[in-house]
Amino acid sequence: MAGIIDVPKPRINCSMLSQHINRPVCFVGRVEKVHPTGKTFTLLDGEGKVATVELNEPLEEELSGVVEVIGMVSNKGAIMATTYNIMREDKGIPFDLELYNEALKVVHDFPQHYPFEVASSG
Amino acid sequence: MSMTLTHGAVEALVKGLPVYNPVLQLLNMRKLNSPSGTSRYRLMMSDGQRSFTSFLLDTQLNHLAEENLLVPNCVCKLTKTILETLKDGRRVLVVTGIEILQKAEETGGKIGNPTPYKADDETSQSMDSGTSVSEVSSSAAVPGPSDTNNSTPSPRGYGSGFGATASPMKTSPMMTSPMRASPMKASPMKASPMKTSPMKTSPMKTSPMKTGSVISIAKLNPYQTNWTIKARVTNKSNVRSWSNSKGEGKLFSFEIVDESGEIRLTAFNKEVDRFFTLLEQGKVYYISKATVKIANKQFNRLKNDYEITLHAHSSIVLCDDSQGVPTLHFDFVPIAELENKEKDTILDIIGVCKSAEDVSKITTKTSREVSKRAISLIDTTETVVTVTLWGEEAEKFNCTREPVVAIKGARLSDFGGRSLSTLFSSTVMVNPDIPEAFRLRAWYDQEGYAVESQSLTYTGSASSASRINWKTLSDVKNEQMGQDEKAEYFSCVATVVYTRKENCLYQACPSADCNKKVIEQPDGMYRCDKCNRQFPNFKYRLILSANLADFGDNQWVTCFQETAEVLLGHSADTLGHLRDTDETAFEEVFQKANFTTHIFKNRVKLETYNDESRVKVTVMEIQPLDHREYSRTLLRNIHKLASST
């Protein structure tokens, strides 16, 4: 758990999952379905594609709306979540997932302008 | 003793020239039957020189014929006639006012030796041209079907009565060979549907109509009673009920389109029950047996002089074969031309939705709650206009990915200059499958998104206004703005990083238009040098010094009363009071303003104070930042920069 917190986690969508296998990522999507066991759920990204998220412990709360998940991408392309947070949409401004997706694409298309490496020397 | 007829009147009437109360002789009269029951009388009138067969007696005057007041050979004075030219060029004179001057017995027969007046060559040509159906039929039908037609005395097909005898160039006395004339116009389908109508063969086979002949919407007119049209429903309204002094009822209306044009239909009361659920937008139907009348332009904004009312005998049948029937008929007005149009005009518009406000709920005069949403559309004229959507359409509209929006039947308003509003009867299509939409999409993706557009709708908000001079804070120094002694204006997106709470308030003259600082006198009064008066009180006013920052630079600015109040979220009076009473709360106000991001409209100018010149920036206006709109602008700029390298 500690390992993933200090490490840069690129924001990705479903199309980028395959390029980040076994790497920590940050995935934002809208909750589609929650499995009855509460240990897994699916998210829709800004392009409408589906990603599966798996948890270590079952959910203790109702999950709906837009969620940000931090975790590792498994071999099968699912996200093994270490933590998640729900984006609040009750403050008047809804989360524009399509717009977020557009921003994601720009960040990935121009990595030279978005250097996200953490400076190793403190 | 024969009466004097008005020579030349017939030709003049048919040509549409003014003739005052012409005196004509009725040579012949024919009763036309229609399935809906009303008879129509067709008259052959002569002016002694020429005769014309296409006079129609207005139905309100039918009693003249039925009571034998109008009898062949009587002489009459036409006090009122209406010349109608049908879509195919044929001319009809509707007699709406007539006086019998001399009874038939007294005239002693036909006066003079009138020759039949043939309508212009143009008329005959237009009969041949027109829909492909009749083109084909005129060759096939002329030699052929006359036999079949002759044997059917009562006209069944379209063009009954009138159509059958419509061609003055073919026959003169209409009694002798009405049917022979009919092949020109009447029921080409009826004659030989397989031969003459390649496009319509299948529907003819499957058509449940016995009368079977489908005509185009453009050919509809009130004088044809037996017709069938095949068209697609483009727009269907909801059922509306009314209750007024005359009673109550319900209605719904819908619009249909075929290759020749469009027309609006309305169903009332019982017909609403019969047809409302049956009709679906987008589907094609055969419609027949309804009343065609002059369009009520107050409610009907289609380009058709006529409209249709359904009645108890009307028939609407779903058609499986919709080949050849277009989907929707649009007539788009370029956005830049909206300025030239009159307000309240109903028109069609298409554009790319650049931005949309969030949906809001308002309460109408009738205390109904209705949702509304304003969206901005831009087209290739590089002009933007605001369109208001209502109800469910407003609620489910999504403007991300900047869709192409086409609206049929929006109303132009002069609100905010020029703006559009959708109506009950409008059709809104998002990303429609029409060539115009693809063209717009291509234009927008390649260049349209970056265009500095002019908005026709003044909304006052920074996000939709044009001609804003957008700068970043580093530009102010790099471009040496404001150095030329002349004030320069610019707008920027920036974050407040510091607000100075010391000396932000001063005591000002309480008079309405005076904001001069007042000096406190020893006796407790406050003196204003400008008004040259003393006051027992003052009003607090703000001069706030703040530091704004963006990614590139920071900038000290001054905010006066109005903008300072917006930034701090409190009035000067409240702050003055707070400063004297609750120091902590006062300080908190300034803390809260930090790290808020806004759109600032600023003035930058070189100012001299005591021999020292400095470039000063004053905030003129503060607008809230719509993050989504701003993100979209940034994405646009990125794409623009990326494609230009």
Contacts between the chains, C-beta under 8 A, distances in Angstrom:
chain1	res1	chain2	res2	distance
A	93	B	627	7.0
A	93	B	628	7.7
A	96	B	400	6.1
A	96	B	628	5.3
A	96	B	631	7.8
A	98	B	400	3.9
A	98	B	401	6.0
A	99	B	400	6.0
A	99	B	628	5.9
A	99	B	631	5.4
A	99	B	632	6.8
A	99	B	635	7.8
A	102	B	631	7.9
A	102	B	635	5.3
A	103	B	631	6.7
A	103	B	635	6.9
A	106	B	635	6.6
A	106	B	638	5.6
A	109	B	642	7.7
A	110	B	638	7.9
A	110	B	642	7.7
